[in-house]
Amino acid sequence: MRFVVQRDLLIESIQHVMKAISSRVTIPILTGIKIEASKDGIKLTGSDSDISIESFIPKEEDGIINVEEIETGSIVVQAKYFPDIIRKLPLKTVEIVTDDQFQVTILSGGSEFHLNGQDAVEYPQLPVLHTDNSFELKNDLLKELIRQTVFAVSTVETRPILTGVNMRLENDQLDFVATDSHRLASRKIPLSTENDQLDFDNIVIPGKSLAELNKIIDDNEETIMISVTENQILFQTKNLYFLSRLLDGNYPETSRLIPDQSKTTVLTKTKELLQAIDRASLLAKENRNNVVKLQTKANNQLEISSNTPEVGQVTEEVTTDTIEGEELKISFSAKYMIDALKIIQEDRVKIEFTGAMRPFIIRPMDNEQILQLILPVRTY
Amino acid sequence: MRFVVQRDLLIESIQHVMKAISSRVTIPILTGIKIEASKDGIKLTGSDSDISIESFIPKEEDGIINVEEIETGSIVVQAKYFPDIIRKLPLKTVEIVTDDQFQVTILSGGSEFHLNGQDAVEYPQLPVLHTDNSFELKNDLLKELIRQTVFAVSTVETRPILTGVNMRLENDQLDFVATDSHRLASRKIPLSTENDQLDFDNIVIPGKSLAELNKIIDDNEETIMISVTENQILFQTKNLYFLSRLLDGNYPETSRLIPDQSKTTVLTKTKELLQAIDRASLLAKENRNNVVKLQTKANNQLEISSNTPEVGQVTEEVTTDTIEGEELKISFSAKYMIDALKIIQEDRVKIEFTGAMRPFIIRPMDNEQILQLILPVRTY
């Protein structure tokens, strides 16, 4: 194998596939990056068995030459050293050559590296997805769906299914839901697909996979193709192929958790509430669960407070737009509330309570696509 | 005590005094920040016994009101909570009030914090330096002196004196020297002082003190006053008072370490050499001491190389301006060489070797104020 490649493109590809590479894998060769040179360009692969990422550098793109002097072949290089080496090379191009002893030579200006590589034949074959069960989304919309839900997945393995995000397709609506059983985040979008064959209703994508995917895809209006099989999901753009296993098991039915009525409704400025809760939580950090109290007051005032006797106490007054319904005293995790408010871009937020012991709902005002739910903490 | 202060000034003062505060102190009250309100303004103090920092916010400065409604008094607040609280408050001003139970109330907009404080009488009295043994430096020059030497202090406590920077005054020259016994960094400046009383010749300032001081002082041409007593040094600007203990003991005589002749002299581009050594060290990280080899070649070429059999090897060719004298093969710590080259701002650097087993010297070309020395490693 031999080729000369634009170094910045190689760096970008390495960064992409590194998102799938872990030093804690049971198959040692997966600690490496597979590099394949074909007549069309260079393909890099990284995988930890759960996630596999392929990044392709086409030989030529939009009339610009990316890769030259290709002699086809493949190799696996150690991911511990290769990225830093490429990043620090002196020239804008880098030449990579292998010999039949799996030695990799990296050349750029006065730099000459020789690395011990491994035979690419030893690298596990990635599954090739044959399915028409596909639909398309804009990159930026997919990133929103991920960002607005993935933070709410469970981080403990007691109920593994909750470490994933539930993706559902019903009545031309795509719905992402995540819950760790203490809070829930959901985002819906209308999905107009021309694919009559599209057929899945309820899959669970590991939260980690979506978090890594979100780091790789650019925030633009280009299109990403999503294909679903029984146990895998593939996200595919022009030069990127991101494959993740799906989680086994049935995702709990979450719709019945969502109260269909409310007793107290608060409409207020998102950022002001977020900052008040953030401050109130400063003294609650040493509490179990970082709990703050919220209380409705006269004149559309909300009081948020927290008390840690050995440190001190804090009271935050927030002037809301309106408070309607019953008076309320409720306690909840400041962290959950901060997470929920952070992903709301809208200026104003509506919070619907159904009493101190019932879950409450947070939505942006005039936006039914986002719904978040938090279970209160029993303290009063 | 009571006052209303501009929040950004209070934040800046807190950041300054926090540099001296450690959670690992034997005197519990030193985990707090002392706040004193006098008719002239507000003074904050932080200390870990070794370093003490006072930051003053004058009531009025250049016609701008910084502090209002002062009722004099003092308190100690917990440094674990106070900085975050002040930083996150909603308004540009903050009101701080204490009561006779040492309760501290912090008010800003809708926020009201009550913190348990401590009686400021319990806070250790900082020594007041009475000395005329003082001289002045520009801030930016002092920062250079620190930056160009402090990285070379010892980080192990086997010879405590080497954890400090040796400051000497001789023949109207101020000299900073640091060594960990494997490498040495020194920077001299001419010092024209009008103070005939100035009398110290050899003190040792803890490296940690200088590193913290460097973070606090701004990189400008304002003046800092430096006063020295037998066991303390004070750095003083208009509103800042930075006091450090000195290290006990005699600093080793370092001048005899410096070779007065050289057998091989290399003149080359600083950045190019730095980057080549940085790359060569990539594969040397798992070696003892991160060692690379340097070898002179024909046609003014330097070869820098490193070899870790289980990973691979690297060769860097650097085209120098000139190589004069004997041929040379030498091994040294890449880290020490990188540290040394990083602080040289000049385009070109001169390296003087006296054989593979002798210390070598690194200087910027045409700048005799900076001298660095590195001991080679025995590998050939």
Interface residues (C-beta under 8 A of the other chain):
Chain A: Q78 Y81 D84 I85 K88 L89 P90 Q103 V104 G110 S111 E112 F113 H114 L115 N116 E272 Q275 A276 D278 R279 L282 L283 E310 V311 G312 Q313 V314 T315 E316 E317 V318 T319
Chain B: Q78 Y81 D84 I85 K88 L89 P90 Q103 V104 G110 S111 E112 F113 H114 L115 N116 E272 Q275 A276 D278 R279 L282 L283 E310 V311 G312 Q313 V314 T315 E316 E317 V318 T319
